[in-house]
């Protein structure tokens, strides 16, 4: 296990060949290299300070041009607050705050989070690409409680290739589909890790432990993705096929006791024909059911050998997919760094917007600028 971990760490440290594709993700506010312009210190040309009230729940204070938000300003809504830079009534870059405490700092396009940005929750954060309010493209998900995902996303879910590093020190590198590990991949377990509940820190039975899904991210416990329950606390390394977050199909398993199994799996357990080599060098050809060896006879050698060949093919495929997954993880880290840049610039724009809000309140209180009511369909940021 030590050599395998070292191998993957070398991949991570020295990188892998990859191609960064912006696809449809880049906001027009961004430069070609993914960076964003620095916050301007001068007011927008021709803009004026105004307070627009669309309803009791929607009030904008800041710079305005031709009756639309243009420049820096703050929009207060019943369920959110946005402060940042506006362009012809649309948000371009800034900070969005929700009553739940969720924050977004980054770029926008046509009323949607688009480009690169950082979304912060109470226990985890996402840094990376956005397309029409969805995490899509390259991105990194990390949390306060430990654990990390680096790879590709589609429609707010882990999808494509990536790498998950778990709180206990284990990791998975390979394919994902709609938020779950699915396809070929390599899973390295920490045999010394205890099987614990993510929230109570109490020992739980192996039968009650479930692998969390990405759907839990927006659920009651948004950090469940960061706690990995070992599917089998005896397993050290598994290379092979996955389906619905579990080992399903052909693969090769090596245990902490020195056993090597080549064969078929079903829902994380040995199931079907396979070959088992014990630490003492004893070879078993047989058929397994739900993790238990049913029969081991000479008549099963041919079927077991065939399953072993399929397992080796799956293992080889898992290694190939690992290279792709590590390259995507490398790309995700690059986009995460761009998201950090967008975050910093969004914070600057947000600070400038707050200054313009204060200036607007001062001129309104002095009677120099009237408060204007505008019909809702003309409100700034109509795409929100």
PyMOL commands that set and color helices and strands:
alter all, ss='L'
color gray80, all
select helices_A, chain A and resi 2-14+214-218+224-226+298-365+376-378
alter helices_A, ss='H'
color red, helices_A
select strands_A, chain A and resi 48-55+58-65+68-76+80-87+90-98+103-109+112-120+124-131+134-143+148-154+157-165+171-177+180-188+235-243+246-255+260-266+269-277+283-289+292-295+371-373
alter strands_A, ss='S'
color yellow, strands_A
deselect
rebuild
show_as cartoon
